[in-house]
Amino acid sequence: MPAQASGARRYMVVERFRPGKMAAAYERFRTQGRLLPDGLRYVDSWLDPEAAVCFQLMETEDPALFAAWTAAWDDLVAFDIHPLA
């Protein structure tokens, strides 16, 4: 796992696809990428066995950046964001 950036805090992001939106979410990701704002860094991710829930490890010095990122996906994905110790 990559080292944590100096001053950044890590977060576990739990993503659940909105009903019937999984294919659209993967298509957006394929064509547009993660759509992360500068300063929000993707570290790693895992899917549950049914591929219905994605767990993403992210880091940032500015947690307000999550609002911009989730707004780009809110029509397709529901988010729970948990700061890690």
N, C-alpha and C positions, 0 to 999 in steps of 0.2 A: 504494500500500500504506500502511495506517495507520502512524503513528509508533509506535515501541516505547515502552511505558510505562516511566517512570523506575524503575530498579532491577530491572526484569523481564529475564529471559533468554528467548530464543526457542528453540523446539523444533520439529523436523520430526517429525510423527507419521505413520507409515505404517500404514494400516488395510487389512486383507485380510478380506473376508467369509468366514465359516466356510462350509463346503460346504452349499449349499441354503438359506442364511440371508439372502441379499441382500434379498429382498422383505420379510422380517420386520424387518430393520434399517431399511429405508426407512419402513416403517409405524410403527415406534417413534419414529423421528425426526419423522415427520409429526405424530404424536399427542402426543409428550412433549418434543420439541425435543432439543437437544444434551445435556441433563442435566449441564451443567458446574457444578462447585462454585464458590462465590464465590472469586475470586482466580485462577482459570484462565480465560484469555481466548483465544477463537477469533480469528484474524487473517484467514485466507483458506484456500481449499482448491482442489485440482485432482484430476481423475480421469484414470487412464490411458485410452488409446483404447478398451480393452475394458470400461471401467467396472467392473473387478474390483478395482482398488486405488485407494484415496483417499489423497492426500497433504495433510495439514493443517498449516498453520503456526499454532502456538500460542505463548502466552507466559505466564509466571508468575514470581513471586518465590519460590514454594514448590513445588518439583517433587514433593513428597509428595502434592500434590493430584491428580496423575495416577492414583494408586491408586484413589481414590474414583470418578473419572470412568470409568476403564476397567472397574471392577467392575460398573458399570451396563450395560455393553455386552459383557462378556466371553463371554456365551452366544451372541452373534451375530457378533462381530468379533475378530480377532487383531490385536494392536498391537505395533509397534516404535516406540520413542520415542528420538529422537536429539537431544541438545543441539547447538545451533549456536554457532559462534564469534562 
